[in-house]
Amino acid sequence: MDTLDKYLIRELVIYFLLVLIGISALAVGVDFLSKFWSAGVPFSQAMEIYLYKIPKAVQQFVPVAALMATLLVLSTMS
């Protein structure tokens, strides 16, 4: 592998993980606020429910994160 390939792969993985974590956290957080905050569910029970929902959210946002990471890496190249 060339140095350029290693650099691009590293940057792609970093941006991919950041975007994936950010979008998933945002989606789960908005869902949490809309459903459980107003219903008065205890925080510990709500977090337990959302721990089971995180894998589905991650699975749904992988394609979006891959596209956004690719666009970010290519746009930062000069």
VEXKOLTI-713408 format. One line per field, with one value per residue: residue number from 1; chain; z, x, y of N, C-alpha, C, O in turn. Coordinates in steps of 0.02 Angstrom, whole numbers. Last residue first. Layout:
seq: c(NUM, ...)
mol: c(A, ...)
npz: c(Z, ...)
npx: c(X, ...)
npy: c(Y, ...)
capz: c(Z, ...)
capx: c(X, ...)
capy: c(Y, ...)
cpz: c(Z, ...)
cpx: c(X, ...)
cpy: c(Y, ...)
opz: c(Z, ...)
opx: c(X, ...)
opy: c(Y, ...)
end
This chain:
seq: c(78, 77, 76, 75, 74, 73, 72, 71, 70, 69, 68, 67, 66, 65, 64, 63, 62, 61, 60, 59, 58, 57, 56, 55, 54, 53, 52, 51, 50, 49, 48, 47, 46, 45, 44, 43, 42, 41, 40, 39, 38, 37, 36, 35, 34, 33, 32, 31, 30, 29, 28, 27, 26, 25, 24, 23, 22, 21, 20, 19, 18, 17, 16, 15, 14, 13, 12, 11, 10, 9, 8, 7, 6, 5, 4, 3, 2, 1)
mol: c(A, A, A, A, A, A, A, A, A, A, A, A, A, A, A, A, A, A, A, A, A, A, A, A, A, A, A, A, A, A, A, A, A, A, A, A, A, A, A, A, A, A, A, A, A, A, A, A, A, A, A, A, A, A, A, A, A, A, A, A, A, A, A, A, A, A, A, A, A, A, A, A, A, A, A, A, A, A)
npz: c(-55, 24, 76, -9, 18, 150, 133, 49, 134, 238, 172, 136, 263, 323, 244, 271, 416, 472, 506, 599, 704, 739, 784, 895, 983, 1052, 1171, 1232, 1250, 1364, 1456, 1459, 1520, 1646, 1693, 1695, 1700, 1605, 1572, 1447, 1398, 1377, 1284, 1151, 1120, 1174, 1099, 970, 988, 1019, 903, 813, 873, 871, 732, 693, 769, 726, 589, 591, 652, 563, 446, 483, 504, 379, 298, 353, 322, 183, 153, 205, 129, 1, 17, 32, -39, 0)
npx: c(-328, -464, -586, -672, -646, -692, -829, -874, -851, -938, -1063, -1066, -1060, -1175, -1272, -1249, -1271, -1397, -1451, -1359, -1380, -1510, -1490, -1405, -1491, -1591, -1540, -1521, -1651, -1689, -1600, -1641, -1766, -1729, -1659, -1757, -1931, -2048, -2129, -2169, -2079, -1969, -2000, -2019, -1933, -1810, -1782, -1772, -1660, -1565, -1562, -1513, -1389, -1321, -1313, -1235, -1115, -1072, -1053, -957, -849, -829, -794, -679, -594, -596, -539, -411, -361, -369, -279, -158, -142, -129, -10, 83, 23, 41)
npy: c(931, 853, 876, 810, 676, 670, 703, 600, 490, 522, 516, 379, 319, 370, 309, 172, 171, 190, 66, 18, 109, 75, -56, -35, 47, -18, -60, 60, 103, 31, 85, 217, 203, 158, 271, 374, 332, 426, 535, 572, 664, 579, 480, 536, 642, 605, 488, 539, 618, 517, 439, 537, 573, 452, 432, 542, 516, 391, 420, 522, 452, 345, 417, 487, 374, 310, 411, 424, 295, 296, 400, 349, 233, 291, 365, 264, 109, -59)
capz: c(-94, -15, 113, -8, -48, 134, 176, 27, 69, 251, 200, 86, 212, 351, 247, 203, 386, 453, 459, 536, 670, 715, 726, 837, 951, 989, 1123, 1220, 1195, 1301, 1442, 1432, 1452, 1602, 1687, 1650, 1733, 1615, 1640, 1479, 1416, 1421, 1355, 1179, 1098, 1198, 1172, 985, 969, 1065, 965, 801, 861, 935, 774, 667, 774, 797, 611, 563, 681, 632, 446, 466, 556, 439, 284, 355, 391, 221, 134, 229, 202, 16, 2, 87, -41, 0)
capx: c(-315, -402, -529, -674, -629, -622, -785, -877, -818, -867, -1039, -1070, -1009, -1110, -1268, -1241, -1207, -1358, -1487, -1370, -1315, -1496, -1534, -1382, -1431, -1608, -1561, -1462, -1613, -1726, -1599, -1574, -1762, -1769, -1625, -1700, -1866, -2016, -2106, -2207, -2145, -1963, -1995, -2060, -2003, -1844, -1788, -1824, -1723, -1580, -1584, -1576, -1441, -1336, -1349, -1303, -1153, -1088, -1099, -1023, -876, -849, -850, -740, -606, -620, -606, -457, -364, -408, -350, -185, -148, -184, -73, 71, 59, 0)
capy: c(992, 844, 903, 883, 703, 655, 744, 670, 495, 516, 580, 432, 304, 386, 383, 199, 153, 249, 110, -17, 106, 142, -44, -73, 74, 15, -111, 19, 130, 21, 13, 201, 229, 114, 206, 378, 340, 361, 527, 519, 689, 638, 463, 482, 644, 665, 486, 490, 649, 571, 408, 504, 623, 484, 384, 534, 578, 402, 367, 535, 514, 332, 370, 524, 424, 275, 385, 480, 318, 247, 405, 412, 228, 245, 400, 310, 173, 0)
cpz: c(-142, -56, 77, 30, -49, 67, 160, 68, 44, 186, 214, 112, 158, 301, 272, 202, 315, 424, 433, 485, 602, 677, 697, 775, 891, 950, 1055, 1170, 1182, 1243, 1376, 1416, 1420, 1530, 1642, 1640, 1683, 1650, 1655, 1551, 1453, 1444, 1401, 1256, 1133, 1180, 1198, 1061, 985, 1051, 1016, 865, 852, 927, 841, 711, 751, 805, 683, 587, 656, 665, 518, 468, 543, 494, 346, 344, 398, 293, 173, 214, 231, 91, 18, 78, 21, 0)
cpx: c(-258, -390, -463, -615, -630, -603, -712, -832, -817, -827, -964, -1042, -1008, -1054, -1200, -1234, -1200, -1290, -1444, -1404, -1322, -1430, -1520, -1425, -1408, -1547, -1577, -1478, -1547, -1683, -1634, -1569, -1695, -1766, -1663, -1667, -1808, -1949, -2076, -2186, -2186, -2032, -1992, -2059, -2047, -1918, -1828, -1836, -1781, -1646, -1603, -1604, -1509, -1391, -1368, -1343, -1225, -1131, -1119, -1073, -947, -879, -875, -801, -671, -636, -635, -529, -414, -415, -393, -259, -179, -196, -133, 5, 43, 44)
cpy: c(982, 908, 892, 913, 779, 685, 732, 715, 567, 522, 578, 498, 358, 373, 404, 276, 180, 234, 166, 27, 72, 143, 25, -62, 32, 40, -82, -37, 94, 45, -2, 127, 212, 138, 158, 310, 334, 373, 459, 507, 636, 661, 524, 479, 592, 665, 546, 486, 602, 605, 462, 473, 590, 536, 415, 486, 572, 464, 377, 483, 529, 395, 359, 479, 461, 324, 350, 457, 375, 269, 356, 417, 292, 239, 355, 346, 214, 62)
opz: c(-179, -86, 96, 17, -86, 61, 157, 41, 20, 184, 203, 79, 137, 297, 246, 163, 299, 408, 376, 426, 553, 625, 636, 719, 840, 890, 1005, 1132, 1127, 1191, 1337, 1367, 1361, 1484, 1604, 1584, 1635, 1632, 1713, 1589, 1488, 1503, 1459, 1288, 1143, 1219, 1238, 1083, 1010, 1096, 1053, 880, 880, 970, 865, 724, 786, 844, 700, 604, 696, 702, 531, 491, 587, 529, 362, 376, 444, 322, 194, 257, 275, 114, 45, 127, 58, 35)
opx: c(-239, -436, -412, -597, -592, -549, -673, -799, -766, -775, -930, -1003, -954, -1006, -1170, -1195, -1148, -1253, -1453, -1387, -1294, -1424, -1520, -1399, -1392, -1552, -1577, -1435, -1521, -1680, -1610, -1536, -1692, -1762, -1633, -1647, -1810, -1913, -2077, -2221, -2234, -2042, -2013, -2112, -2106, -1960, -1873, -1893, -1833, -1685, -1652, -1664, -1559, -1434, -1424, -1402, -1271, -1179, -1178, -1129, -991, -928, -935, -855, -714, -687, -694, -575, -455, -469, -449, -299, -221, -253, -183, -32, -4, 94)
opy: c(1027, 935, 921, 970, 810, 715, 780, 759, 591, 555, 628, 531, 380, 411, 451, 303, 210, 280, 188, 24, 96, 176, 34, -59, 61, 53, -118, -59, 97, 11, -42, 108, 195, 97, 121, 293, 295, 420, 437, 473, 653, 675, 519, 476, 604, 686, 538, 480, 624, 618, 454, 479, 614, 543, 406, 499, 593, 464, 370, 500, 546, 390, 363, 500, 467, 317, 360, 482, 376, 264, 374, 436, 288, 241, 379, 357, 199, 66)
end
